[in-house]
Amino acid sequence: MKTAIIAVTLTAAAALGGVAAAESATLKEVKARGYLKCGVSDGLTGFSNPDSQGNWSGIDVDVCRAVAAAIFDDPNAVRYTSTTAKERFTALTKGEFDILSRNTTITMQRDAGLGMEFTGVTYYDGQGFIVKTDSGVASVNDLNGATVCTQTGTTTELNVADYFGAHGMTYQILAFEKESEALSAYDSGRCDTYTTDQSGLFAAKLELADANAHTILPEIISKEPLGPAVRQGDDAWEDLVRWTFYAMVNAEEMGVTSQNVDEMLKSPSPEIRRLLGVEGDFGTQIGLTNDWAVRVIRKVGNYGEIFERNVGMGSQLKIPRGKNALWNQGGLQYAPPIH
Ligand SMILES: N[C@@H](CCC(=O)N[C@@H](CS)C(=O)NCC(=O)O)C(=O)O
C-alpha cells in the first residue's frame, strides 16, 4: 500500500517536472523542406490576399508567417496554396499543406469529425448580410422571401436555414463555389442579399461596382470563431502553432511590439522575460529555441499590430477591434499564460 502511494507521488512529481517534448513529425518535415506550406483562400482582403506580384498578406497569412519566423527566423519561408471553401478540409487532411489558415470557422463537426485540430481563435466573427441601400431593407427581418447569394462549403447555408426557419421566414439560396461568382450574382441583381462572415462583407464591399450603394445590415446571426487548423495526430505541431499565436496575443497584452521587442529583452518583468525566453525553457517545449517568440514578434508583430495593419484602422477595411479586443479591454482575445 505504502509503496503504491510512493509510486503515485513520484509519477506526479515527474509529470510536474516535465516530460521531454515529443518530436513533431510535421516540424521535422518542414525543417527538411526549408519552408512551411500554408493553405489559404482564393483571395479575401484582410485575411489572405495576393497582390499583383503574388505576395500574400492578411491575418491568416500572418499566422503562417509567424510560424515560419518561429522555425526559420524568416517569415517569407512559406509557400501558399489557394483552396476553395469546399476543398479545404480534405486538402489539409491529405497533406497538401501543414496549416490551414483560411477564414475557417471552428465547429464541432470540423473539429471532432474531420480529422483536424483547431489551434485558437484568431478572429471572432459572425455572419452578416449586405443589401442594396435603395432596397429599403434595414434589418434581416425584412428579408422574408429573399433570394440569398452565398458560397458552397461554408457555414453560411446552415445559419440561414436556422435563422430564417426560427423566424418563420422563407428564402431561396443561390450558392456558388467561388466567392467572386456569388458576389457578382448579387451585384448584378440576381439576389436580394449576399451573406457571409461580417469581415468578408467589409472585404466584399470593396469589390462591388458601387460600394456606396450597399449597406451591411446590423444583425449578426451566428458565431463564427475563425482560426487555423492542423491535421490530427501530431500534438507537438498543434502546440507549436497554438503557442505561436498565443505568444502574439500575450505580447500585445504585455506591450511588447515589433518596434520595442529588442529593448524588452532587458525588461525586469518575469512574464515578459518568460515570453521572450530570457528566463525559462518554453521554446524547447515546442521543439524550438527559447527565444522563438522574439523572432515572431520582431518579424511579424503582436496580435494588435497584425489586426490593425490587415483589417483595422491601418487597412482598407477599417474594422473596429470590437470582440477582437483583448479580454482586459472589453473583448474576447485571451491567451493562456506562459509559465
Ligand atoms: N467562416 C466560414 C466562411 C468561410 C468562407 O469560405 N468565406 C468565403 C466568403 S468571405 C470566402 O472565404 N471566400 C474567399 C474564397 O473563396 O477564396 C466558414 O468557415 O465556412
PDBQT file of the ligand as one rigid body, heavy atoms in Angstrom, charges set to zero:
ROOT
HETATM    1  N1  LIG A 401     -16.102  31.180 -41.993  1.00  0.00    +0.000 N 
HETATM    2  C1  LIG A 401     -16.998  30.484 -42.886  1.00  0.00    +0.000 C 
HETATM    3  C2  LIG A 401     -16.994  31.076 -44.291  1.00  0.00    +0.000 C 
HETATM    4  C3  LIG A 401     -15.679  30.887 -44.980  1.00  0.00    +0.000 C 
HETATM    5  C4  LIG A 401     -15.650  31.282 -46.454  1.00  0.00    +0.000 C 
HETATM    6  O1  LIG A 401     -15.292  30.468 -47.303  1.00  0.00    +0.000 OA
HETATM    7  N2  LIG A 401     -15.979  32.518 -46.785  1.00  0.00    +0.000 N 
HETATM    8  C5  LIG A 401     -15.954  32.976 -48.158  1.00  0.00    +0.000 C 
HETATM    9  C6  LIG A 401     -16.623  34.315 -48.213  1.00  0.00    +0.000 C 
HETATM   10  S1  LIG A 401     -15.917  35.502 -47.084  1.00  0.00    +0.000 SA
HETATM   11  C7  LIG A 401     -14.518  33.052 -48.685  1.00  0.00    +0.000 C 
HETATM   12  O2  LIG A 401     -13.581  32.769 -47.999  1.00  0.00    +0.000 OA
HETATM   13  N3  LIG A 401     -14.293  33.449 -49.893  1.00  0.00    +0.000 N 
HETATM   14  C8  LIG A 401     -12.953  33.594 -50.449  1.00  0.00    +0.000 C 
HETATM   15  C9  LIG A 401     -12.556  32.383 -51.252  1.00  0.00    +0.000 C 
HETATM   16  O3  LIG A 401     -13.391  31.522 -51.526  1.00  0.00    +0.000 OA
HETATM   17  O4  LIG A 401     -11.366  32.266 -51.595  1.00  0.00    +0.000 OA
HETATM   18  C10 LIG A 401     -16.618  29.015 -42.935  1.00  0.00    +0.000 C 
HETATM   19  O5  LIG A 401     -15.591  28.628 -42.392  1.00  0.00    +0.000 OA
HETATM   20  O6  LIG A 401     -17.363  28.229 -43.537  1.00  0.00    +0.000 OA
ENDROOT
TORSDOF 0
